Each structure stands twice: as structure tokens, then as C-alpha cells.
Amino acid sequence: MTALRPEQDGAGGFEEAVGRLDDPLSDPLPGQHPSPWFRAEGAAPEPPRRVEPEPEWYDPEGYAQDWYAGGAAAPQEPVRPSPAETPVIPVTHVAPVRDDETVALRTADTRRTADPEPRSEPGAPAVTGGRAERRRAAKRGGGRHAEPARTAGTRTGTSGEGKPLSRVEARRAARAAKPSAGVIASRAIGEVFISIGVLMLLFVTYQLWWSNIRAHNLAGSARHHLEDDWASGKGKPGTFEPGQGFAILYIPKLDVVVPIAEGISKTKVLDKGMVGHYGKDSIPTAMPDAKKGNFALAGHRNTHGEPFRYINRLQPGDPIVVETQDTYYVYKMSSILPQTPPSNTSVINPVPAGSGFTKAGRYITLTTCTPEFTSTYRMIVWGKMVEERPRSKGKPDALVE
């Protein structure tokens, strides 16, 4: 191998060889030697290369040449600014950045450093330098789709800038995260009100829906039991014990069929869906078979079967029928008192006050609460007996129709 003698190639060859060293794309292909001065042993020396000067980009003479045919006027020469008017652009030296991956020298990427907007993900630091530096920055940031840094007070225990919180700051953040006494008290009060509301809703549901279903079942069972006793010969007319059923009330217009029991006890009679007779445990009134007197009954208007819910719809002449073991007693509605105090017991006298009756007779009185869903006042309905029919002759016309 011959020694490297760059002076043999002349000054131009030496400058060209040095210029190629700055170009990373001038690496030799496989099988080629990296040195431009390498020559095989015994090969003839190459002639010196002549480096032609590069032409200027602008030729004043060529521009002044007449390029227009037909004698057209040549364009005027552009006005060049004077040296005093030409702005001077300072040239700053950019230090080359060393790339650890390829161990090569490269010029800094001025476009990336001059870019006012960072190209990395939000929350990540600005990345400058070579490709290896960008890769390391991407690894530190968690990749291209890395999650943004959490704010202070999160479970990571770091501040909004990604720095770990001190012990004092962590305690303050923990205290701030705990609800205050006012918040705890308001939550407790809210839960109490919600519980009360749920209980009230359940109570209303029981009163308006379930109590009626239960009362209808109890009243229906009492009626069937009473009819079975009549069929078997039991339960002869006479004195009845409180809560004992002895008759059945029919109001055809209202589609009411309900058993009548002795007494007006709320738990033993009325709440079971039955109608109660004012007997010896309250204000005694006459029985239906009495030759003279007032047969007075009481019943719920709302809840617990509500047998007297719509007695305000009765009109004079509407039939009211009472069935006993041997007889049907048919009454005709005569008058109504929409409202009266509960203390007015004169409405169930033998000759009831306010009914329009002036002398003793065979009457029936229905009493219930008013207005609806309250027990502030009492509503009174009166009727007068018009027919007494033995059961052996069949049902009266009022029940057949």
C-alpha cells in the first residue's frame, strides 16, 4: 500500500476530500475503501482533478440580454439596494450536538429549538438535540400517549408539578380531603329525612292499599261464616256479643255488601271492614226487628274496607236493605246531613234530630267521618223502613233488580 500523499492530487483534490468528510452520506459502499487517497499497489496515479468554480446564480449580462423577439422593449434592470440599506443578519454559531447513538457530529436542529410550540406531549418538557435525546425524553415521559401529571392531593402523593409532597403538605392535603363537620351534619340530616320519607310512604301505602285488601278479606270471611251459621240453624236472633256478626247490609246503588257486627269498636269491628251497630257498649239503639226505634250504624269512609266511602251519593228513594237470619228489612233513603260535630249524638235518637222525622217510627241511620281522610266531622244519612219481607219468600225487589 502506498503512503497517503494528498499533495500529489493537488490543492483541489485535498479540499474536495476534506469536504467529503463532513457529509455522513459519503460512507463507502461494501467493498470500497473509506479513504479517497487509497490506491491499490501498482496502480497508476490519478491525474490531478481540476475544481471548476461554481457559476453565480445571477448573471447581469445574461439578464440584460434581449430575450424578447420582435423588437419588444427589454425589461428594466431591477434596482438593487445600496449597501447602506441592506439589513445585516447576524450569524450565530451553532455548536454541533454529539449523538451518542451514532457517535457522529451533527449540526443542531434549529427548527426544533426555534419552534415556539413544543412538539412533545402536554405536560412533558421541551425536547431538543438529536434523535437519541428525543428517545430518552420519550421514555421519561411515558411514550407519546403518556398520561398527564396529576395535580396535588391525588393518590400519587405528588404536587401539580410532579414533585413529591412533603410530610406537612401531605397532612394538609389529607385534612382538606376530609369532609367538614357541617358537611357530615348535613349528610346525617338528609339521611334522616330520607328515612322518614320512606317510612311515611310505606305507611300511606299500608293505609290506602293494604288495609283495604286485608279488611275486604276479613269482611268476606265473616259474611260467609255468618251465612253458613244461618244455613245450619245457628245464631238465632237475640242478644249479640260485641264484635259478633248478626246481619248483612246491602246498598245496591253503591254495590256495597258488608256484614253488620255488634258494637262500634275500631279494632274488633270497624278496622276489619265490617259495619258496627250502636249497641250497649256505646249509645244503645234499636234492632231492625223492633216495632219502633232507630237502627244506627257506623263505618269507615276511608281505609279498612271503606264501606261508607260514597254514601254522600245516595239520593232520596234509594234502597238500603238489611238481611238477618229470618227477614229482609228494606229502607228508603230520605235525607242527609253533610256535616256535624262528633259530639252531636242526637242524630241517632229514636226520632233523630235534623232528619225531618216528627214522630216515632222504624228508621235507619248511617254515620261516617267527613271530609275524606279525616275524622273532624260526621256525615249522617237517614232512611225509613218501607218493607219487611221474610227470607222464605225470597229476596226483595231492591236486591233482584
HUZIWO-V599964 format. One record per pair of residues at least 4 apart in sequence whose C-alpha atoms are under 8 Angstrom apart, sorted by sequence separation. I is the first residue (numbers start at 1). J is the second residue. D is the distance in Angstrom with one decimal. If there is no record, write none. Layout:
i=I j=J d=D
i=I j=J d=D
This chain:
i=5 j=9 d=7.9
i=6 j=10 d=7.1
i=7 j=11 d=6.8
i=9 j=13 d=5.3
i=10 j=14 d=6.6
i=11 j=15 d=6.4
i=12 j=16 d=6.2
i=13 j=17 d=6.1
i=14 j=18 d=6.2
i=15 j=19 d=6.1
i=16 j=20 d=6.3
i=17 j=21 d=6.7
i=18 j=22 d=7.4
i=19 j=23 d=7.4
i=28 j=32 d=5.6
i=39 j=43 d=6.5
i=59 j=63 d=6.2
i=60 j=64 d=6.2
i=61 j=65 d=6.3
i=68 j=72 d=5.7
i=81 j=85 d=6.0
i=82 j=86 d=6.4
i=99 j=103 d=5.4
i=100 j=104 d=7.6
i=109 j=113 d=6.6
i=110 j=114 d=5.8
i=111 j=115 d=6.0
i=120 j=124 d=6.4
i=129 j=133 d=6.0
i=130 j=134 d=6.4
i=131 j=135 d=6.3
i=132 j=136 d=6.3
i=133 j=137 d=6.2
i=134 j=138 d=6.1
i=135 j=139 d=6.3
i=136 j=140 d=6.3
i=137 j=141 d=6.1
i=138 j=142 d=6.2
i=139 j=143 d=5.7
i=142 j=146 d=4.8
i=150 j=154 d=6.8
i=153 j=157 d=6.5
i=154 j=158 d=7.2
i=158 j=162 d=5.5
i=159 j=163 d=5.3
i=165 j=169 d=5.8
i=166 j=170 d=6.0
i=167 j=171 d=6.3
i=168 j=172 d=6.3
i=169 j=173 d=6.1
i=170 j=174 d=6.1
i=171 j=175 d=6.2
i=172 j=176 d=6.1
i=173 j=177 d=6.2
i=174 j=178 d=6.5
i=179 j=183 d=6.0
i=180 j=184 d=6.4
i=181 j=185 d=6.1
i=182 j=186 d=6.1
i=183 j=187 d=6.2
i=184 j=188 d=6.2
i=185 j=189 d=6.2
i=186 j=190 d=6.0
i=187 j=191 d=6.2
i=188 j=192 d=6.2
i=189 j=193 d=6.3
i=190 j=194 d=6.1
i=191 j=195 d=6.1
i=192 j=196 d=6.2
i=193 j=197 d=6.1
i=194 j=198 d=6.2
i=195 j=199 d=6.2
i=196 j=200 d=6.1
i=197 j=201 d=6.1
i=198 j=202 d=6.2
i=199 j=203 d=6.1
i=200 j=204 d=6.1
i=201 j=205 d=6.1
i=202 j=206 d=6.2
i=203 j=207 d=6.2
i=204 j=208 d=6.0
i=205 j=209 d=5.5
i=206 j=210 d=4.7
i=207 j=211 d=5.3
i=208 j=212 d=6.7
i=209 j=213 d=6.6
i=210 j=214 d=6.2
i=211 j=215 d=6.0
i=212 j=216 d=6.0
i=213 j=217 d=6.3
i=214 j=218 d=6.3
i=215 j=219 d=6.0
i=216 j=220 d=5.9
i=217 j=221 d=6.1
i=218 j=222 d=6.2
i=219 j=223 d=6.2
i=220 j=224 d=6.3
i=221 j=225 d=6.2
i=222 j=226 d=6.1
i=223 j=227 d=6.2
i=224 j=228 d=6.2
i=225 j=229 d=6.3
i=226 j=230 d=6.3
i=227 j=231 d=6.2
i=228 j=232 d=6.2
i=229 j=233 d=6.1
i=230 j=234 d=5.7
i=240 j=244 d=6.1
i=251 j=255 d=6.0
i=252 j=256 d=6.4
i=265 j=269 d=5.4
i=266 j=270 d=4.7
i=267 j=271 d=5.4
i=268 j=272 d=6.8
i=269 j=273 d=7.1
i=270 j=274 d=5.3
i=278 j=282 d=6.0
i=279 j=283 d=6.0
i=280 j=284 d=4.8
i=286 j=290 d=6.3
i=300 j=304 d=6.9
i=302 j=306 d=4.6
i=310 j=314 d=7.8
i=314 j=318 d=6.4
i=323 j=327 d=6.1
i=324 j=328 d=6.4
i=340 j=344 d=6.8
i=345 j=349 d=7.3
i=348 j=352 d=5.3
i=349 j=353 d=7.2
i=353 j=357 d=7.8
i=370 j=374 d=6.1
i=371 j=375 d=7.1
i=389 j=393 d=7.1
i=390 j=394 d=7.4
i=391 j=395 d=6.7
i=395 j=399 d=6.3
i=396 j=400 d=6.5
i=397 j=401 d=6.0
i=9 j=14 d=6.8
i=21 j=26 d=7.5
i=28 j=33 d=6.4
i=33 j=38 d=7.0
i=68 j=73 d=7.4
i=81 j=86 d=6.3
i=98 j=103 d=6.8
i=99 j=104 d=5.8
i=120 j=125 d=7.5
i=128 j=133 d=7.3
i=129 j=134 d=7.1
i=138 j=143 d=5.1
i=141 j=146 d=6.4
i=142 j=147 d=7.6
i=152 j=157 d=7.1
i=153 j=158 d=7.3
i=158 j=163 d=5.2
i=159 j=164 d=6.0
i=165 j=170 d=5.8
i=179 j=184 d=6.6
i=205 j=210 d=6.7
i=206 j=211 d=5.8
i=207 j=212 d=7.5
i=229 j=234 d=4.9
i=230 j=235 d=6.6
i=240 j=245 d=7.9
i=250 j=255 d=7.6
i=251 j=256 d=5.0
i=264 j=269 d=6.3
i=265 j=270 d=6.4
i=266 j=271 d=5.5
i=267 j=272 d=7.2
i=269 j=274 d=5.6
i=270 j=275 d=6.1
i=278 j=283 d=5.7
i=279 j=284 d=4.3
i=300 j=305 d=7.3
i=301 j=306 d=4.6
i=323 j=328 d=4.6
i=347 j=352 d=4.6
i=348 j=353 d=7.8
i=352 j=357 d=7.0
i=369 j=374 d=6.7
i=370 j=375 d=6.0
i=371 j=376 d=7.2
i=395 j=400 d=6.6
i=20 j=26 d=6.5
i=28 j=34 d=5.4
i=39 j=45 d=7.9
i=68 j=74 d=6.7
i=98 j=104 d=6.2
i=99 j=105 d=6.6
i=120 j=126 d=6.6
i=127 j=133 d=7.6
i=128 j=134 d=7.0
i=138 j=144 d=6.7
i=150 j=156 d=7.7
i=152 j=158 d=5.8
i=153 j=159 d=7.1
i=158 j=164 d=4.1
i=159 j=165 d=5.9
i=229 j=235 d=6.3
i=240 j=246 d=7.4
i=250 j=256 d=5.6
i=251 j=257 d=6.8
i=263 j=269 d=7.2
i=264 j=270 d=6.6
i=269 j=275 d=6.9
i=270 j=276 d=6.5
i=278 j=284 d=5.5
i=279 j=285 d=6.0
i=286 j=292 d=7.8
i=287 j=293 d=7.7
i=300 j=306 d=4.8
i=301 j=307 d=6.4
i=302 j=308 d=7.9
i=322 j=328 d=5.9
i=323 j=329 d=6.4
i=346 j=352 d=6.0
i=347 j=353 d=5.1
i=351 j=357 d=6.5
i=369 j=375 d=5.0
i=370 j=376 d=6.5
i=371 j=377 d=7.0
i=389 j=395 d=8.0
i=6 j=13 d=7.6
i=7 j=14 d=7.3
i=27 j=34 d=6.8
i=67 j=74 d=7.3
i=98 j=105 d=5.2
i=99 j=106 d=7.4
i=119 j=126 d=7.5
i=120 j=127 d=7.1
i=127 j=134 d=6.1
i=151 j=158 d=7.2
i=152 j=159 d=4.0
i=157 j=164 d=6.0
i=158 j=165 d=5.1
i=249 j=256 d=7.5
i=250 j=257 d=4.8
i=262 j=269 d=7.9
i=269 j=276 d=6.2
i=278 j=285 d=5.8
i=286 j=293 d=5.2
i=287 j=294 d=7.7
i=288 j=295 d=6.0
i=299 j=306 d=7.2
i=300 j=307 d=6.2
i=301 j=308 d=4.7
i=302 j=309 d=6.1
i=321 j=328 d=6.8
i=322 j=329 d=5.1
i=346 j=353 d=5.7
i=347 j=354 d=6.9
i=351 j=358 d=6.9
i=369 j=376 d=7.1
i=370 j=377 d=5.1
i=389 j=396 d=7.0
i=6 j=14 d=5.9
i=66 j=74 d=5.8
i=97 j=105 d=6.2
i=98 j=106 d=6.6
i=118 j=126 d=5.7
i=119 j=127 d=7.9
i=150 j=158 d=7.5
i=151 j=159 d=5.7
i=152 j=160 d=4.8
i=157 j=165 d=5.9
i=249 j=257 d=5.7
i=250 j=258 d=6.9
i=261 j=269 d=6.6
i=277 j=285 d=7.9
i=285 j=293 d=7.2
i=286 j=294 d=5.4
i=287 j=295 d=5.6
i=299 j=307 d=6.4
i=300 j=308 d=5.9
i=301 j=309 d=4.1
i=321 j=329 d=5.6
i=322 j=330 d=6.6
i=347 j=355 d=7.6
i=351 j=359 d=6.3
i=369 j=377 d=5.8
i=370 j=378 d=5.3
i=65 j=74 d=8.0
i=96 j=105 d=6.1
i=97 j=106 d=5.6
i=118 j=127 d=7.7
i=150 j=159 d=7.5
i=151 j=160 d=3.9
i=237 j=246 d=7.9
i=248 j=257 d=7.0
i=249 j=258 d=5.4
i=285 j=294 d=6.0
i=286 j=295 d=5.1
i=299 j=308 d=6.0
i=300 j=309 d=7.2
i=301 j=310 d=7.5
i=321 j=330 d=4.6
i=351 j=360 d=5.6
i=369 j=378 d=4.6
i=370 j=379 d=5.9
i=64 j=74 d=7.8
i=96 j=106 d=5.3
i=97 j=107 d=6.1
i=127 j=137 d=6.8
i=150 j=160 d=6.1
i=151 j=161 d=7.4
i=248 j=258 d=5.8
i=249 j=259 d=6.0
i=285 j=295 d=5.9
i=286 j=296 d=7.6
i=320 j=330 d=6.0
i=321 j=331 d=6.1
i=350 j=360 d=6.6
i=351 j=361 d=7.5
i=368 j=378 d=5.5
i=369 j=379 d=6.0
i=96 j=107 d=4.4
i=97 j=108 d=5.8
i=149 j=160 d=7.0
i=151 j=162 d=7.8
i=235 j=246 d=7.5
i=248 j=259 d=4.3
i=249 j=260 d=6.5
i=264 j=275 d=7.8
i=265 j=276 d=7.5
i=285 j=296 d=6.3
i=319 j=330 d=6.7
i=320 j=331 d=5.0
i=350 j=361 d=7.8
i=367 j=378 d=6.6
i=368 j=379 d=5.4
i=95 j=107 d=6.9
i=96 j=108 d=5.6
i=149 j=161 d=7.4
i=150 j=162 d=7.3
i=247 j=259 d=5.9
i=248 j=260 d=5.4
i=264 j=276 d=4.6
i=319 j=331 d=5.7
i=320 j=332 d=6.1
i=367 j=379 d=5.7
i=368 j=380 d=6.9
i=64 j=77 d=7.0
i=94 j=107 d=7.1
i=95 j=108 d=6.8
i=149 j=162 d=6.2
i=157 j=170 d=7.0
i=246 j=259 d=7.7
i=247 j=260 d=5.0
i=261 j=274 d=6.7
i=263 j=276 d=5.2
i=264 j=277 d=6.1
i=319 j=332 d=4.7
i=320 j=333 d=7.0
i=350 j=363 d=7.9
i=367 j=380 d=4.8
i=63 j=77 d=7.8
i=94 j=108 d=6.5
i=245 j=259 d=6.6
i=246 j=260 d=6.2
i=247 j=261 d=7.2
i=260 j=274 d=5.9
i=261 j=275 d=6.2
i=262 j=276 d=5.7
i=263 j=277 d=5.1
i=264 j=278 d=6.2
i=318 j=332 d=5.6
i=319 j=333 d=6.3
i=366 j=380 d=5.8
i=367 j=381 d=6.6
i=113 j=128 d=6.2
i=245 j=260 d=5.6
i=246 j=261 d=6.0
i=258 j=273 d=7.7
i=259 j=274 d=5.5
i=260 j=275 d=4.8
i=261 j=276 d=5.1
i=262 j=277 d=5.1
i=263 j=278 d=5.5
i=264 j=279 d=7.8
i=317 j=332 d=4.9
i=318 j=333 d=5.3
i=365 j=380 d=6.9
i=366 j=381 d=5.1
i=112 j=128 d=6.7
i=245 j=261 d=3.9
i=246 j=262 d=7.4
i=258 j=274 d=6.0
i=259 j=275 d=6.4
i=260 j=276 d=5.8
i=261 j=277 d=6.3
i=262 j=278 d=7.3
i=263 j=279 d=5.3
i=316 j=332 d=7.1
i=317 j=333 d=5.1
i=365 j=381 d=5.8
i=366 j=382 d=6.5
i=124 j=141 d=6.2
i=153 j=170 d=7.6
i=244 j=261 d=5.1
i=245 j=262 d=6.4
i=258 j=275 d=6.9
i=260 j=277 d=6.9
i=262 j=279 d=6.4
i=263 j=280 d=7.5
i=278 j=295 d=8.0
i=316 j=333 d=4.8
i=317 j=334 d=6.4
i=337 j=354 d=7.5
i=348 j=365 d=6.6
i=365 j=382 d=4.7
i=243 j=261 d=5.4
i=244 j=262 d=5.5
i=263 j=281 d=6.3
i=264 j=282 d=7.4
i=277 j=295 d=7.7
i=278 j=296 d=5.9
i=315 j=333 d=6.7
i=316 j=334 d=4.7
i=337 j=355 d=7.8
i=347 j=365 d=8.0
i=364 j=382 d=5.8
i=365 j=383 d=6.5
i=17 j=36 d=6.6
i=109 j=128 d=7.8
i=226 j=245 d=6.9
i=242 j=261 d=7.3
i=243 j=262 d=5.2
i=263 j=282 d=7.2
i=277 j=296 d=6.1
i=278 j=297 d=6.1
i=314 j=333 d=7.3
i=315 j=334 d=7.7
i=316 j=335 d=6.3
i=336 j=355 d=7.3
i=363 j=382 d=7.2
i=364 j=383 d=5.1
i=109 j=129 d=6.8
i=153 j=173 d=5.5
i=226 j=246 d=7.2
i=242 j=262 d=4.8
i=243 j=263 d=6.2
i=277 j=297 d=4.7
i=278 j=298 d=7.4
i=315 j=335 d=7.8
i=335 j=355 d=6.2
i=363 j=383 d=5.7
i=364 j=384 d=6.3
i=108 j=129 d=6.5
i=109 j=130 d=7.8
i=152 j=173 d=7.9
i=153 j=174 d=7.5
i=226 j=247 d=8.0
i=241 j=262 d=6.4
i=242 j=263 d=5.2
i=276 j=297 d=5.5
i=277 j=298 d=6.6
i=334 j=355 d=8.0
i=335 j=356 d=7.6
i=363 j=384 d=4.6
i=364 j=385 d=7.5
i=108 j=130 d=7.6
i=240 j=262 d=6.4
i=243 j=265 d=7.6
i=275 j=297 d=6.5
i=276 j=298 d=5.3
i=362 j=384 d=6.2
i=363 j=385 d=5.9
i=121 j=144 d=6.4
i=222 j=245 d=7.3
i=242 j=265 d=8.0
i=275 j=298 d=5.8
i=276 j=299 d=6.5
i=361 j=384 d=7.9
i=362 j=385 d=5.7
i=120 j=144 d=7.6
i=121 j=145 d=7.3
i=153 j=177 d=7.8
i=275 j=299 d=4.9
i=312 j=336 d=7.8
i=121 j=146 d=7.4
i=123 j=148 d=5.9
i=223 j=248 d=7.4
i=243 j=268 d=5.6
i=274 j=299 d=7.1
i=275 j=300 d=8.0
i=122 j=148 d=6.8
i=123 j=149 d=6.7
i=243 j=269 d=5.6
i=312 j=338 d=7.6
i=273 j=300 d=7.8
i=355 j=382 d=6.5
i=270 j=299 d=6.1
i=271 j=300 d=7.9
i=270 j=300 d=6.6
i=6 j=37 d=7.0
i=99 j=130 d=6.0
i=101 j=132 d=6.1
i=273 j=304 d=5.4
i=274 j=305 d=7.9
i=339 j=370 d=7.0
i=5 j=37 d=7.5
i=97 j=129 d=6.6
i=98 j=130 d=7.7
i=99 j=131 d=7.5
i=100 j=132 d=6.9
i=272 j=304 d=6.5
i=273 j=305 d=4.6
i=275 j=307 d=7.6
i=331 j=363 d=7.8
i=4 j=37 d=6.1
i=97 j=130 d=7.0
i=99 j=132 d=6.6
i=271 j=304 d=5.2
i=272 j=305 d=7.5
i=273 j=306 d=7.0
i=274 j=307 d=7.7
i=331 j=364 d=7.3
i=347 j=380 d=7.6
i=4 j=38 d=7.2
i=264 j=298 d=6.7
i=270 j=304 d=7.4
i=271 j=305 d=7.8
i=273 j=307 d=7.1
i=288 j=322 d=7.9
i=342 j=376 d=7.6
i=13 j=48 d=7.1
i=223 j=258 d=7.3
i=341 j=376 d=7.5
i=342 j=377 d=5.8
i=2 j=38 d=7.8
i=13 j=49 d=6.1
i=223 j=259 d=5.5
i=341 j=377 d=5.0
i=342 j=378 d=5.8
i=2 j=39 d=7.2
i=9 j=46 d=7.6
i=12 j=49 d=6.6
i=13 j=50 d=7.8
i=222 j=259 d=7.0
i=340 j=377 d=5.6
i=341 j=378 d=6.1
i=1 j=39 d=7.3
i=2 j=40 d=7.8
i=9 j=47 d=7.2
i=10 j=48 d=5.9
i=12 j=50 d=6.4
i=13 j=51 d=7.9
i=220 j=258 d=7.7
i=339 j=377 d=6.0
i=340 j=378 d=5.2
i=1 j=40 d=6.4
i=2 j=41 d=6.6
i=9 j=48 d=4.8
i=10 j=49 d=7.4
i=12 j=51 d=5.8
i=219 j=258 d=6.7
i=242 j=281 d=7.7
i=339 j=378 d=5.5
i=340 j=379 d=6.5
i=1 j=41 d=5.3
i=8 j=48 d=7.4
i=9 j=49 d=6.9
i=219 j=259 d=6.6
i=338 j=378 d=7.6
i=339 j=379 d=5.0
i=340 j=380 d=8.0
i=288 j=329 d=7.2
i=338 j=379 d=4.9
i=339 j=380 d=7.3
i=337 j=379 d=5.9
i=338 j=380 d=6.5
i=336 j=379 d=7.7
i=337 j=380 d=4.9
i=336 j=380 d=5.7
i=337 j=381 d=6.3
i=336 j=381 d=4.4
i=335 j=381 d=6.1
i=336 j=382 d=6.2
i=334 j=381 d=7.9
i=335 j=382 d=5.4
i=333 j=381 d=7.5
i=334 j=382 d=5.8
i=335 j=383 d=7.0
i=258 j=307 d=7.2
i=333 j=382 d=6.0
i=334 j=383 d=5.0
i=333 j=383 d=4.1
i=334 j=384 d=6.7
i=256 j=307 d=6.6
i=332 j=383 d=5.2
i=333 j=384 d=6.6
i=296 j=348 d=6.1
i=331 j=383 d=5.7
i=332 j=384 d=5.4
i=219 j=272 d=6.3
i=331 j=384 d=5.1
i=332 j=385 d=6.4
i=218 j=272 d=5.8
i=219 j=273 d=5.3
i=294 j=348 d=6.7
i=331 j=385 d=4.0
i=332 j=386 d=6.6
i=218 j=273 d=6.8
i=219 j=274 d=5.8
i=294 j=349 d=6.7
i=330 j=385 d=5.7
i=331 j=386 d=5.4
i=215 j=271 d=6.7
i=216 j=272 d=7.7
i=254 j=310 d=7.0
i=294 j=350 d=4.8
i=329 j=385 d=7.0
i=330 j=386 d=5.8
i=331 j=387 d=7.0
i=215 j=272 d=4.8
i=216 j=273 d=6.0
i=254 j=311 d=7.6
i=293 j=350 d=4.9
i=294 j=351 d=7.1
i=329 j=386 d=8.0
i=330 j=387 d=5.0
i=214 j=272 d=7.7
i=215 j=273 d=4.4
i=292 j=350 d=7.8
i=293 j=351 d=7.5
i=294 j=352 d=7.7
i=329 j=387 d=6.0
i=330 j=388 d=6.3
i=215 j=274 d=8.0
i=328 j=387 d=8.0
i=329 j=388 d=4.7
i=330 j=389 d=8.0
i=308 j=368 d=6.7
i=328 j=388 d=5.8
i=329 j=389 d=6.4
i=212 j=273 d=7.7
i=253 j=314 d=7.6
i=327 j=388 d=6.9
i=328 j=389 d=4.9
i=327 j=389 d=5.6
i=328 j=390 d=5.9
i=285 j=348 d=7.5
i=320 j=383 d=7.7
i=327 j=390 d=4.2
i=328 j=391 d=6.2
i=285 j=349 d=7.7
i=286 j=350 d=7.9
i=326 j=390 d=5.9
i=327 j=391 d=5.0
i=253 j=318 d=7.2
i=285 j=350 d=7.5
i=326 j=391 d=5.4
i=253 j=319 d=7.9
i=325 j=391 d=7.8
i=326 j=392 d=7.6
i=330 j=396 d=7.8
i=252 j=319 d=7.1
i=293 j=360 d=6.8
i=294 j=361 d=7.6
i=295 j=362 d=7.7
i=297 j=364 d=7.8
i=299 j=366 d=7.8
i=301 j=368 d=6.0
i=328 j=395 d=7.4
i=251 j=319 d=6.7
i=252 j=320 d=7.4
i=292 j=360 d=6.4
i=293 j=361 d=5.9
i=294 j=362 d=6.0
i=295 j=363 d=6.1
i=296 j=364 d=5.7
i=297 j=365 d=6.1
i=298 j=366 d=5.9
i=299 j=367 d=6.7
i=300 j=368 d=6.0
i=301 j=369 d=6.1
i=328 j=396 d=7.3
i=330 j=398 d=7.9
i=251 j=320 d=5.1
i=292 j=361 d=4.9
i=293 j=362 d=5.2
i=294 j=363 d=4.7
i=295 j=364 d=4.6
i=296 j=365 d=4.5
i=297 j=366 d=5.1
i=298 j=367 d=4.9
i=299 j=368 d=5.7
i=300 j=369 d=7.0
i=301 j=370 d=7.8
i=312 j=381 d=8.0
i=250 j=320 d=6.0
i=251 j=321 d=6.5
i=291 j=361 d=7.7
i=292 j=362 d=5.0
i=293 j=363 d=6.4
i=294 j=364 d=5.5
i=295 j=365 d=6.2
i=296 j=366 d=6.1
i=297 j=367 d=6.2
i=298 j=368 d=5.9
i=302 j=372 d=6.6
i=311 j=381 d=7.6
i=249 j=320 d=7.6
i=250 j=321 d=5.0
i=291 j=362 d=6.7
i=292 j=363 d=8.0
i=294 j=365 d=6.9
i=296 j=367 d=7.7
i=301 j=372 d=6.9
i=302 j=373 d=5.9
i=249 j=321 d=6.0
i=250 j=322 d=6.3
i=290 j=362 d=7.6
i=301 j=373 d=7.8
i=249 j=322 d=4.7
i=250 j=323 d=7.9
i=248 j=322 d=5.7
i=249 j=323 d=6.5
i=288 j=362 d=7.9
i=247 j=322 d=6.7
i=248 j=323 d=5.1
i=247 j=323 d=5.5
i=248 j=324 d=6.7
i=247 j=324 d=4.7
i=321 j=398 d=7.8
i=246 j=324 d=6.7
i=247 j=325 d=7.2
i=246 j=325 d=7.8
i=319 j=398 d=6.4
i=216 j=304 d=7.7
i=237 j=325 d=7.3
i=215 j=304 d=5.1
i=216 j=305 d=5.5
i=236 j=325 d=7.3
i=214 j=304 d=7.4
i=215 j=305 d=5.0
i=235 j=325 d=7.7
i=212 j=303 d=5.6
i=213 j=304 d=7.8
i=214 j=305 d=7.9
i=211 j=303 d=6.1
i=212 j=304 d=4.6
i=213 j=305 d=7.1
i=211 j=304 d=4.9
i=212 j=305 d=4.4
i=208 j=302 d=7.8
i=209 j=303 d=7.6
i=211 j=305 d=7.1
i=212 j=306 d=7.2
i=208 j=303 d=5.6
i=230 j=325 d=5.8
i=207 j=303 d=5.9
i=207 j=304 d=7.5
i=252 j=398 d=7.5
i=252 j=399 d=6.9
